[in-house]
Amino acid sequence: MMSETLLEVKDLKKYYPMKTGFLNRGQQHLKAVDGVNFTINKGETFGLVGESGCGKSTVGRSIIRLHDVTSGNIFFDGTDIATLKERDLKKYRRRMQAVFQDPYASLNPTMNVFELISEPLKIHGSPSIKEQKEIILDLLNQVGLKEDHLYRYPHEFSGGQRQRVSIARALSVKPDFILCDEPISALDVSVQAQVINMLEDIQAETGVTYLFIAHDLSMVRHISTKIGVMYLGNIVEIASSDELYTNPLHPYTQALLSAIPEPDTLKEKRERIILKGEVPSPLDSPSGCKFRTRCPHAMSICAEVVPSMIEVESGHQVACHLFDN
């Protein structure tokens, strides 16, 4: 049976104008996201990985329209929401929620748990106080918290508990899609696996779809159905989770995966690939392939032609001239 697409991103771009030169009279554009394409099917998790500053979070926040986009299309359940006005976006706001990296920064410190979780319920509906409490108690149970936590404030919780509150708040309006923007990177290692397992359990129970952005490549592999690898505003490779980790094709993906720590007892350890040079500025990115200035396999064509995303194997796409026919 064919999977049903929930989200399709086409040639998404997000540029920020930057003043330059004497008296700030010149103008350049910082190309945070520069032509991104991918799809996410209903009920699956799409992982997005890459170095800091590559544009992962900008992609996620543009998709849920926290940022206006420069150009491109964001088809959510068949409707292009990229240019919708706020009044037309409201019904999609309920269906698209987010869990951010720092739960303390994303939770209002003056509101208790009941107020934090009931706020989206009031915005997107008007259940009675009694109904709100019933819904919130069910949500707290779902994320591993207790009724005792109902009237506590964010500062009274640990980081892991605060993130559970954030997840409960996102789930309160029964969304179809949740942006998980580095949701475990601010948590203790001992808590990270608990939160990941909880997200998987919630997905199995509700069928919710995730865009999961993270730095921890091993954790992304664990939770993701498909993974996209970003470099300097572009996606350079997309594949299923296991396929990407066992058969990375793009030189950048290979280098990224080689940096994952592995046990000393492992017989066949992945060879560490050290990339030379620094990541170019998105204000002045290289011509052609943006990775060519650090790529050990760079050819003359790499400076002249932007590589197209091609499907090398079923479901495995890569943007690299090494695979041009």
Secondary structure, DSSP 8 states (H G I E B T S, - for coil): ----EEEEEEEEEEEEEEEESGGG-EEEEEEEEEEEEEEEETT-EEEEE-STTSSHHHHHHHHTTSS--SEEEEEETTEE-TT--HHHHHHHHHHEEEE-S-HHHHS-TTS-HHHHHHHHHHHH----HHHHHHHHHHHHHHTT--GGGTT--GGGS-HHHHHHHHHHHHHTT--SEEEEESTTTTS-HHHHHHHHHHHHHHHHHH--EEEEE-S-HHHHHHH-SEEEEEETTEEEEEEEHHHHHHS--SHHHHHHHHTS---TT-SS--------S----TTS--SS-TTTTT-TT--HHHHHS----EEEETTEEE--GGG--
